Amino acid sequence: MKNRIFLGGTCNQTTWRGEMIPHLDPAIEYFNPVVEDWTPECQAQEIDEKENKCNIHYYCLTSNMAGVFSVAEVVDSAHNNSVRTILHVMPEGFDKKMLKSLDATIDLVNSRGGIAFSDDDLNRSVQVINSAFA
C-alpha cells in the first residue's frame, strides 16, 4: 500500500499546508481537506479519506485554531490501530495553560504508538514524514 497522508489540523487562514506539501517526498500521496466552500460533499470526502484511504493521519495544531475539533480528531486517530498518527503542536501563540493541555495530548498520542511533538519548525514534520514513511 502506498502511503497516503491526511493533512488535518488547524485551518483558519493558516499556510502550513502550502508550505509543507512541496517538501513531501514525491512517493507520498496526501489529502488536503481545505477547500474554499465547505459542503456536505466535502465532509463526506474527508470522512472517506480518513477512514478508507489515508493510512497516516497528520495534524498540525497552531494558535490560529478556532475550536477543538482537530484535537478530537487527533485523539480518535491515535486510538485507531489501522493508521499512524503524527501530531505537531506549534507552540508559538499558545498560553501556558493551553500548552500544558496540548503537552498532555502529545503524551497521549505517543503512548498510543503515534509520533507527537511540540516545535515551531514545520520542517521537523517534513523530516519525520519523509524519513518514516517514504
Phi, psi and chi 1 to 4 in degrees:
 res  aa     phi    psi   chi1   chi2   chi3   chi4
   1 MET       -  130.1  170.7 -171.4 -132.3      -
   2 LYS   -74.3  137.3 -168.1  170.2 -170.1  176.3
   3 ASN   -67.2  133.9  -72.4  -39.2      -      -
   4 ARG  -133.0  128.5 -175.5  167.5  175.0   83.8
   5 ILE  -108.1  132.0  -59.7  175.7      -      -
   6 PHE   -87.6  122.0  171.1   75.6      -      -
   7 LEU   -96.1   82.5  -62.0  176.2      -      -
   8 GLY   -97.3  175.9      -      -      -      -
   9 GLY   121.3 -157.4      -      -      -      -
  10 THR   -63.3  131.0  -53.5      -      -      -
  11 CYS  -104.2 -109.1  -64.4      -      -      -
  12 ASN    46.6   55.1 -158.5   22.4      -      -
  13 GLN    68.8   21.5  -51.4  -58.2  -43.5      -
  14 THR   -82.6  159.7   58.0      -      -      -
  15 THR  -116.6    4.9   59.3      -      -      -
  16 TRP   -60.4  -35.9   66.3  -97.1      -      -
  17 ARG   -62.9  -46.3  -71.3  173.9 -179.3   84.4
  18 GLY   -63.9  -31.2      -      -      -      -
  19 GLU   -75.4  -34.2  -65.7  167.3   21.6      -
  20 MET   -81.4  -45.7  174.1 -172.4  -87.4      -
  21 ILE   -51.3  -45.4  -70.2  169.3      -      -
  22 PRO   -63.8  -16.6  -20.0   30.2      -      -
  23 HIS   -99.8   -3.5  -59.0  -74.5      -      -
  24 LEU   -72.4  145.7  -66.6  176.3      -      -
  25 ASP   -55.8  134.4 -173.1  -66.2      -      -
  26 PRO   -59.9  -19.8  -17.1   24.1      -      -
  27 ALA   -75.2  -11.5      -      -      -      -
  28 ILE   -98.7  122.9  -59.9  173.6      -      -
  29 GLU   -88.3  157.9  -64.1  178.6   -3.7      -
  30 TYR  -144.0  160.0   63.9   88.2      -      -
  31 PHE  -122.9  121.3  173.5   71.2      -      -
  32 ASN  -102.5  111.0 -179.5   -5.6      -      -
  33 PRO   -77.1   -6.4   30.1  -35.4      -      -
  34 VAL   -76.7  123.2  176.6      -      -      -
  35 VAL  -132.5  161.3  -65.7      -      -      -
  36 GLU   -70.1  -38.6 -163.9  166.3  -50.3      -
  37 ASP  -126.0  104.2 -177.8   25.5      -      -
  38 TRP   -75.2  120.1 -172.8 -107.8      -      -
  39 THR  -123.4  169.0   64.9      -      -      -
  40 PRO   -58.6  -32.6  -27.6   35.9      -      -
  41 GLU   -66.5  -38.0  -67.4   78.3   17.9      -
  42 CYS   -64.5  -42.4  -65.2      -      -      -
  43 GLN   -63.8  -41.7 -175.9  174.7   16.9      -
  44 ALA   -63.4  -40.9      -      -      -      -
  45 GLN   -64.1  -42.5 -178.8 -178.4    9.7      -
  46 GLU   -60.8  -44.5  177.4  177.0  -39.4      -
  47 ILE   -61.4  -44.8  -68.8  168.0      -      -
  48 ASP   -61.0  -43.8 -178.2   49.6      -      -
  49 GLU   -61.3  -47.8  -72.0  -76.8  -17.0      -
  50 LYS   -66.4  -41.1  -77.9 -165.0  -63.3 -171.9
  51 GLU   -86.3  -25.7  -67.0 -177.7    0.3      -
  52 ASN  -126.3  -21.6  -58.0  -51.0      -      -
  53 LYS  -117.0  -32.2  -63.3  177.7  179.8  167.5
  54 CYS   -98.1  120.9  -64.9      -      -      -
  55 ASN   -94.9   -4.3   61.3  -32.6      -      -
  56 ILE  -126.4  126.4  -57.2  162.5      -      -
  57 HIS  -111.1  114.4  -68.8 -174.4      -      -
  58 TYR  -108.5  135.1  171.1   82.7      -      -
  59 TYR  -131.2  128.1  -61.4   91.6      -      -
  60 CYS  -113.8  119.0 -179.0      -      -      -
  61 LEU  -108.3  125.8  -58.9 -178.6      -      -
  62 THR  -123.1  169.0   75.2      -      -      -
  63 SER   -69.7   -3.5   61.2      -      -      -
  64 ASN   -78.9   -7.4  -73.5   46.9      -      -
  65 MET   -61.7  136.1   58.0 -170.6 -119.7      -
  66 ALA  -101.8   -8.3      -      -      -      -
  67 GLY  -149.4 -168.3      -      -      -      -
  68 VAL  -116.5    6.4  -63.4      -      -      -
  69 PHE   -61.5  -35.2 -172.7   69.3      -      -
  70 SER   -61.6  -35.3  -69.9      -      -      -
  71 VAL   -66.4  -41.2  175.7      -      -      -
  72 ALA   -61.9  -41.0      -      -      -      -
  73 GLU   -62.1  -42.5  -73.1 -179.3  -61.4      -
  74 VAL   -58.8  -48.9  168.9      -      -      -
  75 VAL   -63.9  -41.9  172.2      -      -      -
  76 ASP   -60.3  -46.9 -176.2   52.2      -      -
  77 SER   -63.1  -40.1  -68.6      -      -      -
  78 ALA   -62.5  -25.4      -      -      -      -
  79 HIS   -94.9    5.4  -74.2   87.4      -      -
  80 ASN  -101.4  109.1  179.6  -16.1      -      -
  81 ASN   -71.1  -10.0  -68.7  -30.0      -      -
  82 SER   -89.5   -3.0   66.7      -      -      -
  83 VAL  -128.8  159.7  -59.2      -      -      -
  84 ARG  -103.9  130.4 -174.9   67.8 -178.8  -95.1
  85 THR  -105.9  133.2  -56.9      -      -      -
  86 ILE  -124.2  127.6  -57.2  170.5      -      -
  87 LEU  -122.6  126.8  168.0   60.9      -      -
  88 HIS  -121.0  113.3 -177.1  166.8      -      -
  89 VAL   -96.9  123.1  173.1      -      -      -
  90 MET   -96.4  104.3  -60.9 -171.1   86.0      -
  91 PRO   -69.8  -20.4   22.5  -30.1      -      -
  92 GLU   -56.9  126.5 -176.8  178.5  -23.6      -
  93 GLY    96.4  -14.5      -      -      -      -
  94 PHE   -84.0  144.7  -75.8  113.6      -      -
  95 ASP   -80.8  170.6   65.6   31.0      -      -
  96 LYS   -60.6  -39.6  -72.3 -178.3 -178.8 -176.4
  97 LYS   -64.8  -43.2  -73.0 -177.8  179.9  179.9
  98 MET   -66.4  -39.6 -177.8   62.0   98.4      -
  99 LEU   -64.0  -36.8  -76.2  174.0      -      -
 100 LYS   -62.5  -42.4 -175.4  174.8 -179.2  178.6
 101 SER   -65.9  -42.8  179.3      -      -      -
 102 LEU   -67.1  -34.1  -70.8  168.4      -      -
 103 ASP   -61.8  -37.8  -75.2  -17.8      -      -
 104 ALA   -66.0  -36.0      -      -      -      -
 105 THR   -66.6  -40.0  -54.8      -      -      -
 106 ILE   -59.5  -46.4  -72.2  169.6      -      -
 107 ASP   -60.1  -41.3  -68.8  -16.7      -      -
 108 LEU   -62.6  -48.4  173.6   67.3      -      -
 109 VAL   -60.3  -45.0  170.5      -      -      -
 110 ASN   -62.9  -38.5  -75.5  -38.0      -      -
 111 SER   -69.0  -18.9   74.9      -      -      -
 112 ARG   -96.9    9.3  -62.8  -68.7 -175.8 -105.6
 113 GLY    93.2    3.9      -      -      -      -
 114 GLY   -83.7 -176.6      -      -      -      -
 115 ILE  -118.6  119.2  -59.8  169.7      -      -
 116 ALA  -142.3  141.3      -      -      -      -
 117 PHE  -160.3  165.0   51.8   90.5      -      -
 118 SER  -119.5  126.9  178.3      -      -      -
 119 ASP  -167.8  140.0 -168.9  -36.2      -      -
 120 ASP   -83.4   -1.4  -79.1  -40.7      -      -
 121 ASP  -100.6  108.0 -175.3    5.2      -      -
 122 LEU   -61.2  -26.8 -173.6   61.3      -      -
 123 ASN   -59.9  -27.2 -168.3   48.0      -      -
 124 ARG   -61.1  -40.9 -179.5  167.3  177.7 -165.9
 125 SER   -64.1  -42.8  -76.0      -      -      -
 126 VAL   -58.1  -45.1  171.3      -      -      -
 127 GLN   -64.0  -43.9  -68.4  171.1   -3.8      -
 128 VAL   -61.6  -48.4  166.3      -      -      -
 129 ILE   -64.8  -48.8  -67.5  167.1      -      -
 130 ASN   -65.5  -38.7  -74.4  -18.1      -      -
 131 SER   -79.0  -33.1   66.5      -      -      -
 132 ALA   -86.6  -27.1      -      -      -      -
 133 PHE  -127.1   -1.3  -57.7  105.7      -      -
 134 ALA   -79.3      -      -      -      -      -
